Amino acid sequence: MHVTILGGAGFLGRKLANRIVADGKVAGRAVTGMTLLDLAPATAPPAPFPVTVMQAGLDDYEKLRRAMPDGTGVVFHLAAVVSAQAEADFHLGLRVNVEGTRNVLAAAASLPAPPRLVFTSSVATYSGGQQALISDATRQVPANSYGAQKIIGELLVHDYARKGFVDGISLRLPTIVVRPGRPNKAASSFASSILREPFVGEDALLPVPESFALFIASPRSAVAWLLHAAGLASDAVGLDRSINPPGISVSVAQMLAALAAAGGDRARVKPVDDPDIMKVVGPWPARFDTARARALGFAEQPSLDSIVAAFLEDDLAETKALRVS
Amino acid sequence: MHVTILGGAGFLGRKLANRIVADGKVAGRAVTGMTLLDLAPATAPPAPFPVTVMQAGLDDYEKLRRAMPDGTGVVFHLAAVVSAQAEADFHLGLRVNVEGTRNVLAAAASLPAPPRLVFTSSVATYSGGQQALISDATRQVPANSYGAQKIIGELLVHDYARKGFVDGISLRLPTIVVRPGRPNKAASSFASSILREPFVGEDALLPVPESFALFIASPRSAVAWLLHAAGLASDAVGLDRSINPPGISVSVAQMLAALAAAGGDRARVKPVDDPDIMKVVGPWPARFDTARARALGFAEQPSLDSIVAAFLEDDLAETKALRVS
């Protein structure tokens, strides 16, 4: 089976690709080839099967089609314009997150057999703020363009799946912490910065109060969930194709305590006013009842301390190397 | 103020145009010009202000832009590929209902001042079936492509409104009964047929059991709601731009009783098996708690008997004339 990762140069795409190479299979089926497509140049990991790297945007239907050769069984669609960027450039967000996702679905639907497609939606699709408790039945009323565009993506995945064109599943990922590398244009970038920058001897900006809570998950959990979604039986998922995986709810104060407990310097975290960031992340809810995902076998996110430990083990060395270069 | 009706040749667009001519104003402001755009040729009603008729699809951005001259204060977006047709032709539905609505919003956003845009969404965006009770907070999990496409339209309207580009409001219209004219490609077409065909001496096909209930509203109510939405204060609407107006829940048995009470021949209603129709309408819920719309001043739909009486008064003569021609 061929596997395709759209957004294969991103931190999650790279981790997913490495994990697939290590496992040698996805959804219980042996992998015989993999394509990594991204706007940025991806790096092919050494693998016992051919890995093709393609540099293209989601507006390039022909390249998307070539990124999914006949025999493609699973497509991971992780490519997106992230939250603060989609808020700053409305039309870019629509083009990539909405039209691009339509191109992805059209390309996947043109395969001889409908592949499983795993689409990453987001907690940013919800509003309601710190007081809200989100269930699987909660209506998504987005307070940012990225969220609105991700719901549209979910609906396209949902209807392509209902029609039998593409066997799609959407995972509404929590804020992923700790992202390796540098701060990015996600409005939630600070959540990783405060647990990452102090370990490389740099300052992190904190645009929210310490009482502010977030629903988070580690890159390890995100990768495990993507692979679990790839193997879910369609019948078990049914009409509703969107799933809230079981992250954990933590406050910034708890994150700073975990930073200190792991030997990080809290003094490196500098409070800052950033109304643009607060406007995007302020309405995001932090508490979720993820009954459906647990019933579908998604593993629960372990403790915050384990999230920090995973970063130090998996990503600190590479993150440090990036700062030197 | 200029007013534009997209879908101006449809039965609702025509009734709305006539009502606007009779009122001379929309949202409390005097109307100085009106454009009716439709794929079908619209008819300009005699009016004390210029009425422009344009024949174009929603894929024609330039014509959409010309249909909204500077000074356009209100745009009614009623144009759509209806439910059974969108289910039969998936890509046509996406092109018109999704891409077309994006073109409408882009054209409206290019005006010097953001107009109020009233978009017609639908009860078809919900599933849950006969047992469901839909509140303003219920998540929309569509079981048909038309529904999925209409939710996408709602989300586009929502985000354009949040950004301040177009002051949009979406009304999730109940099944409109009694539609004048002939049966159409809406999956709910039967709901009007059973209250219309017997009055013109023709048979009506009934693809659902008599116990089947629907959430319905009259054309009169729909027009009144569209005009009420045109005048709503943006602050009163807030972030959530979608509203379920207060229709009524009726069973087919009650509709047949109302038919007989108004002198219609029940024997003209012929039960028929139509799994394609049942597949689309079966999951539609019939019961709604419309607290938000009532708080926002939307008038409640009067009784079923009044719906039949309104048809006989407003539309029977024209419907009969169509059958003769």
Interface residues (C-beta under 8 A of the other chain):
Chain A: F90 L94 R102 S127 A137 T138 R139 Q140 V141 P142 A143 S145 A148 Q149 I151 I152 L155 L156 H158 D159 R162 K163 F165 L239 D240
Chain B: F90 L94 R102 S127 A137 T138 R139 Q140 V141 P142 A143 S145 A148 Q149 I151 I152 L155 L156 H158 D159 R162 K163 F165 L239 D240
